[in-house]
Amino acid sequence: MKKCAFLLLLMLFAFHSFSQNIFSLFGKANNFFDLFVAGKFEEAHNYFSEEGKTKVTAENLKQFWTNMEATLGKAKALDATGSKNQGEFYAVTVSGEFQFGKQDFVLLFDKTEKLVGLHLPPKLASYRSPGYADTTLFKEIPTYVKSGNHQLAAVISVPKDGNSFPIVVLVHGSGPNDMDETIGPNKPFKDIAAGLAANGIASVRYVKRTLLYANEFSGAFTVKEEVLDDALQAIELAKNVEGVDKKQIYVLGHSLGGMLAPRIATLVPDLKGIILAAAPAKSLTDIIIEQNKYMVAQSKDTSATMQQNLKNAIAEIEKTRINKLGNMKADSLLLGLPASYWVDLNSYNQVETAKKLKQRIFIMQGGYDFQVPESDFNLWKEALGSNTNVSFKFYPDFNHLFSQQEEKGNMLQYQTPASVEQRTIEDLSNWIKEL
């Protein structure tokens, strides 16, 4: 789960132009973060437009800032440093320096100088192609996954030699993702696609709908619209790749994608197998609570205030344990996601679903994963360990992106270039090629 719930602050989009007083916006941006530092979240909330206030609450802002301080420490400096026209909106970049690192923020203002969005931009750093990505052994074909009225940019990676090869569809984790599942300078899906293709295994990777069509996710929706519909169309695309063995089609789901992989397998019974990479075995609610407890422990702040903040955050997270709407509207927001999303996800048990599958299953997990912990891998193993169609692989020193690390760490770890380890590529390739 690449995005913590604290960061699920929704942005609004439109496509017209207007002029804006940059100095005024810079001042508003700086004042907004001054209120954050002072703990005046109700006042900061008043900077949002009326529509923006329906998407983000003052409590959301408080939780967001608590998360930032738990990860980066106290703010040392926060200054507006750049601006950019984005259609009818104006984006102001605020550069932040904290005790343990740096982080930029982007504030999106409308033409009335009211906030409509806040997000963390990806940090600029160079992607490093792994040594196993031998481009003389494969080619990449740009294409599209067409899903209803949506057209999602995609790439098919195909081995140059041979035919009748297996193919793997890569399904993203939570949040908006590009086809490479880019985070900082890291591109785990690009690494996996290259590694598999160099070993004679094709793949399909595509841009997630929530990245290209974010404006469609302001109301009620579920994982069907976020993940499943497009994954099914990507599988159809994979079946029609020239040279592919249609009896050797796999889905590799990472994080949330892994959690949903058993559900995908029930919808496509002719899949040969599924790969669960860092897949939660627990509910999303439980995962988010564990993530928040871990971040607070990492901050080493044992103050009563921090513990109360954690207690308050957990109380908010617990509200997501709903399995029916009741009197609640489907588009009512809980941790930035609609009630319909939580009801759908809470009615699905990925472990029980996987236990009933006949397809091959490969479950892989890193010991230094601070987003989906080892305890989830153990739950998978306890439930499916006796199933002859299931294989397991645990990497003690790998993180959530399956790169080798020296410690468990935190989100800052993702800002350092680190490829998916070759051992992972070899294990995936060997498992797929087993008959």
C-alpha positions in Angstrom: 0.0 0.0 0.0 2.1 2.7 -1.4 -0.1 5.6 0.1 -1.0 5.7 3.8 -4.6 6.7 4.6 -3.4 10.0 6.1 -2.3 11.0 2.6 -5.6 10.3 0.9 -6.4 13.9 0.3 -8.5 14.1 -2.9 -7.8 16.7 -5.6 -10.3 18.3 -7.9 -9.7 19.0 -11.6 -11.0 21.2 -14.4 -9.6 22.5 -17.7 -9.8 26.2 -18.1 -7.2 29.0 -17.6 -7.2 32.1 -15.4 -4.6 34.6 -14.1 -3.7 34.6 -10.5 -1.8 36.8 -8.0 1.2 34.7 -7.4 2.4 36.7 -4.4 -0.9 36.4 -2.7 -1.0 32.7 -3.3 2.6 32.3 -2.0 1.5 34.1 1.2 -1.5 31.9 1.6 0.5 28.8 1.1 3.1 29.9 3.7 0.3 30.9 6.2 -1.4 27.6 5.6 1.6 25.7 6.8 2.3 28.1 9.6 -1.1 27.0 11.0 -0.1 23.3 10.6 3.1 23.9 12.6 1.0 25.8 15.3 -1.5 22.9 15.4 -4.3 25.1 14.3 -6.0 22.7 12.0 -9.5 24.1 12.1 -8.1 27.4 10.9 -6.1 25.7 8.2 -9.2 23.9 7.1 -10.9 27.3 6.4 -8.4 27.8 3.6 -10.3 25.1 1.6 -13.2 25.9 -0.8 -16.6 24.7 0.3 -16.3 21.7 -2.1 -12.8 21.1 -0.8 -14.1 21.0 2.8 -16.4 18.1 1.8 -13.3 16.1 0.7 -11.0 16.9 3.6 -11.8 17.5 7.2 -9.8 19.3 9.8 -9.2 16.0 11.5 -7.8 14.7 8.2 -5.3 17.6 8.2 -4.3 16.9 11.7 -3.7 13.2 11.0 -1.8 14.1 7.8 0.6 16.4 9.7 0.9 13.9 12.6 2.0 11.4 10.0 4.5 13.8 8.4 6.1 14.6 11.8 6.2 10.9 12.7 8.2 10.2 9.6 10.3 13.3 9.1 10.4 14.9 12.6 9.5 18.5 13.3 9.5 21.1 10.6 12.5 23.5 10.4 11.5 25.5 7.4 8.5 25.7 5.0 8.5 28.1 2.1 6.6 28.6 -1.1 9.2 28.1 -3.9 7.4 27.6 -7.1 4.1 27.9 -9.0 2.5 26.5 -12.1 -0.8 27.1 -13.9 -2.9 23.9 -14.2 -5.9 24.8 -16.2 -8.4 26.6 -14.0 -6.3 25.9 -11.0 -2.9 27.1 -9.8 -0.4 24.8 -8.1 2.0 26.3 -5.5 5.0 24.2 -4.4 6.0 24.5 -0.8 9.5 23.2 0.0 9.8 21.7 3.5 12.9 21.0 5.6 12.4 18.7 8.6 14.6 17.2 11.2 15.2 14.0 9.3 14.7 14.9 5.7 13.1 17.1 3.1 9.6 17.0 1.5 7.8 19.2 -1.0 4.1 19.8 -1.0 1.8 21.0 -3.7 -1.2 23.2 -2.9 -3.9 23.5 -5.6 -5.8 26.8 -5.5 -8.9 27.7 -7.5 -9.6 31.2 -9.0 -11.0 32.5 -5.7 -7.7 31.6 -4.0 -9.3 28.8 -2.1 -7.6 25.4 -1.6 -9.0 22.5 -3.5 -6.2 20.0 -3.1 -3.0 19.1 -1.3 -0.6 16.3 -2.3 3.0 15.2 -2.1 4.8 15.3 -5.5 7.3 12.5 -6.4 10.8 13.5 -5.6 13.1 14.0 -8.6 15.8 11.3 -8.7 17.2 9.1 -11.3 15.9 5.6 -12.0 18.7 3.0 -12.4 18.1 0.2 -14.7 19.0 -3.2 -13.1 21.8 -5.3 -14.5 19.5 -8.1 -15.4 17.5 -5.8 -17.7 19.3 -7.0 -20.9 17.5 -5.1 -23.7 19.1 -7.3 -26.3 16.8 -10.1 -25.1 13.4 -8.5 -25.3 11.4 -5.7 -26.9 8.8 -3.4 -25.5 5.6 -2.6 -27.5 3.6 0.5 -26.6 -0.2 0.0 -26.6 -3.4 0.7 -24.7 -5.7 -1.2 -22.4 -9.2 -0.3 -23.5 -11.7 -0.6 -20.6 -15.1 0.8 -21.3 -14.7 4.4 -22.2 -11.2 4.4 -20.8 -8.0 4.2 -22.7 -5.0 3.4 -20.5 -1.4 3.6 -21.8 0.3 0.2 -21.6 3.5 -1.6 -22.5 3.9 -5.2 -23.5 7.4 -6.6 -22.8 8.1 -9.6 -25.1 11.1 -11.9 -25.3 12.8 -11.6 -28.7 13.5 -15.3 -29.1 11.1 -18.2 -28.9 7.4 -18.4 -29.0 4.6 -20.0 -27.0 5.9 -18.0 -24.0 4.1 -17.3 -20.7 2.7 -13.8 -20.0 2.2 -12.0 -16.7 -0.3 -9.1 -16.1 1.0 -6.7 -13.4 -1.6 -5.2 -11.1 -0.8 -2.2 -9.0 -1.0 -1.4 -5.3 -3.3 1.2 -3.8 -3.4 4.9 -4.9 -2.8 6.4 -8.3 0.0 4.6 -10.1 1.7 4.8 -13.4 2.5 1.6 -15.4 5.9 1.2 -13.7 4.5 1.7 -10.2 6.9 4.6 -9.8 7.7 5.8 -6.3 10.6 8.2 -6.0 13.4 6.9 -8.3 12.1 3.3 -8.1 10.1 1.5 -10.7 9.4 -2.0 -9.5 7.0 -3.0 -12.3 9.5 -1.8 -14.9 12.2 -3.9 -13.2 10.0 -7.0 -13.0 8.9 -6.7 -16.6 12.4 -6.4 -17.9 13.7 -9.2 -15.7 10.9 -11.6 -16.7 11.3 -10.7 -20.4 15.0 -11.3 -20.3 14.1 -14.8 -19.0 11.6 -15.6 -21.8 8.4 -14.4 -20.0 6.3 -11.6 -21.4 4.3 -9.1 -19.4 1.6 -6.4 -19.6 1.8 -3.3 -17.5 -0.5 -0.3 -17.7 -1.4 3.0 -16.2 -3.9 2.8 -13.4 -7.3 4.4 -14.0 -7.1 6.5 -10.8 -4.1 8.3 -12.3 -5.6 9.2 -15.6 -9.2 9.7 -14.6 -8.9 11.0 -11.1 -12.0 13.2 -11.5 -14.2 10.1 -11.8 -13.4 9.1 -8.3 -15.0 11.9 -6.4 -18.2 10.0 -5.6 -19.1 6.4 -4.7 -16.9 3.6 -6.2 -15.4 0.3 -5.3 -12.3 -1.8 -6.2 -14.3 -2.9 -9.3 -13.8 0.6 -10.8 -10.4 1.2 -9.2 -8.7 -2.1 -10.1 -10.8 -5.1 -11.3 -12.4 -3.8 -14.5 -9.0 -2.7 -16.0 -7.2 -5.8 -14.8 -9.7 -8.0 -16.6 -9.2 -6.0 -19.8 -5.4 -6.2 -19.4 -5.8 -10.0 -19.2 -7.8 -10.0 -22.4 -5.0 -8.0 -24.0 -2.4 -10.5 -22.8 -4.3 -13.4 -24.3 -4.0 -11.8 -27.8 -0.3 -11.0 -27.7 1.4 -12.7 -30.6 3.5 -15.7 -29.5 1.9 -16.1 -26.1 0.8 -19.4 -24.7 -2.8 -18.8 -23.8 -2.6 -21.6 -21.2 0.2 -19.8 -19.4 -1.4 -16.5 -18.3 -0.6 -15.2 -14.9 -1.5 -12.2 -12.7 1.1 -10.6 -10.4 -0.6 -8.4 -7.9 1.4 -6.1 -5.7 0.1 -5.0 -2.3 -3.6 -4.2 -2.8 -3.3 -5.8 -6.2 -2.1 -9.0 -4.5 -4.9 -8.8 -2.0 -7.3 -8.7 -5.0 -5.5 -11.3 -7.1 -7.6 -14.2 -5.7 -10.7 -12.3 -6.6 -9.4 -11.7 -10.1 -8.7 -15.5 -10.4 -12.3 -16.3 -9.6 -13.4 -13.9 -12.4 -10.9 -15.5 -14.9 -10.9 -19.2 -14.1 -8.6 -20.0 -17.1 -5.7 -18.1 -15.5 -2.8 -20.4 -15.0 -1.8 -18.8 -11.7 -1.5 -15.7 -9.5 1.4 -14.1 -7.7 0.7 -12.4 -4.4 3.6 -9.9 -3.9 3.4 -8.3 -0.4 -0.3 -9.0 -0.3 -2.2 -8.2 2.9 -3.9 -11.2 4.5 -5.7 -9.0 7.0 -8.3 -6.3 6.4 -7.3 -3.0 5.0 -8.4 -1.4 8.3 -6.1 -3.6 10.3 -3.2 -2.9 7.9 -3.7 0.9 8.2 -3.8 0.7 12.0 -0.6 -1.3 12.1 1.1 1.2 9.7 0.2 4.1 12.0 1.4 2.3 15.1 4.7 1.5 13.4 5.2 5.1 12.3 4.6 6.4 15.8 7.0 3.9 17.2 9.6 5.0 14.5 9.2 8.6 15.6 10.4 7.6 19.1 8.0 10.3 20.4 6.5 8.8 23.6 4.8 12.0 24.7 1.2 11.8 25.9 0.2 14.1 23.0 1.6 11.7 20.4 -0.1 8.7 22.1 -3.4 10.6 22.2 -3.0 11.5 18.5 -2.5 7.8 17.8 -5.5 6.9 19.8 -7.6 9.4 18.0 -6.3 8.3 14.6 -7.1 4.6 15.4 -10.7 5.7 16.5 -11.1 7.3 13.0 -9.7 4.2 11.2 -12.0 1.9 13.1 -14.9 3.6 11.5 -14.0 1.9 8.2 -15.0 -1.6 9.6 -18.4 -1.4 7.9 -20.0 -4.2 5.9 -23.2 -2.5 5.0 -24.2 1.1 4.3 -27.3 1.2 6.6 -28.3 4.9 6.7 -24.9 6.0 5.4 -24.7 7.4 1.9 -22.5 5.4 -0.5 -20.3 8.4 -1.2 -19.8 9.3 2.5 -16.0 9.6 3.0 -14.1 7.5 5.6 -10.4 8.1 5.5 -10.7 9.7 2.1 -12.5 6.7 0.5 -16.3 6.3 0.0 -18.3 4.1 2.3 -19.1 2.0 -0.8 -15.4 1.1 -1.1 -15.1 -0.1 2.5 -18.4 -2.1 2.3 -17.2 -3.9 -0.8 -13.7 -4.6 0.5 -14.9 -5.7 3.9 -17.2 -8.2 2.3 -14.3 -9.9 0.6 -12.0 -12.4 2.4 -8.9 -12.8 0.3 -7.5 -15.8 2.3 -10.7 -17.8 2.1 -11.1 -17.0 -1.6 -7.5 -18.2 -2.3 -8.1 -21.4 -0.3 -10.7 -22.4 -2.8 -8.7 -21.7 -6.0 -7.4 -24.5 -8.2 -4.9 -22.2 -10.0 -1.2 -22.1 -9.0 -0.4 -19.5 -6.4 3.0 -18.0 -5.4 3.1 -15.9 -2.3 6.2 -13.7 -1.7 7.0 -11.3 1.1 9.9 -9.1 2.4 10.9 -9.1 6.1 11.7 -5.4 6.0 8.3 -4.5 4.6 6.9 -1.8 7.0 3.6 -1.5 5.0 2.5 -5.1 4.9 4.2 -7.0 7.7 5.6 -10.5 8.0 2.6 -11.5 10.1 0.4 -11.3 7.0 2.8 -13.7 5.2 2.5 -16.0 8.2 -1.3 -15.9 8.0 -1.2 -16.9 4.3 1.2 -19.7 5.1 -1.0 -20.9 8.0 -4.1 -21.0 5.8 -2.7 -22.3 2.6 0.5 -24.1 3.6 -0.9 -27.5 3.0 -2.3 -26.7 -0.4 -0.3 -28.4 -3.1 -1.0 -25.6 -5.6 0.6 -22.9 -3.4 4.3 -21.9 -3.0 5.9 -19.5 -0.6 9.0 -17.3 -0.6 10.2 -15.1 2.2 13.0 -12.6 1.8 14.2 -11.4 5.3 16.1 -8.4 4.0 13.7 -7.1 1.3 11.2 -4.3 1.7 7.8 -3.7 0.2 9.3 -3.1 -3.3 11.4 -6.3 -3.1 14.7 -4.4 -3.0 17.4 -5.4 -0.5 17.7 -3.1 2.6 19.8 -2.9 5.8 16.8 -2.1 8.0 13.0 -1.9 8.0 13.0 1.9 7.8 10.2 4.2 6.7 8.8 6.0 3.7 12.1 7.9 3.2 13.6 4.6 2.1 11.7 4.9 -1.2 13.6 8.0 -2.2 16.8 6.0 -2.6 17.2 4.1 -5.9 17.1 0.4 -5.4 16.0 -2.2 -8.0 13.9 -5.2 -7.5 16.5 -7.8 -6.5 17.6 -10.4 -9.0 16.8 -13.2 -6.6 13.1 -12.2 -6.9 13.3 -12.2 -10.7 14.9 -15.6 -10.7 12.4 -17.1 -8.2 9.5 -15.7 -10.2 10.9 -17.0 -13.5 11.6 -20.4 -12.2 8.2 -20.8 -10.6 6.4 -19.7 -13.7 8.4 -22.1 -15.9 7.7 -25.1 -13.6 5.3 -27.6 -15.2 
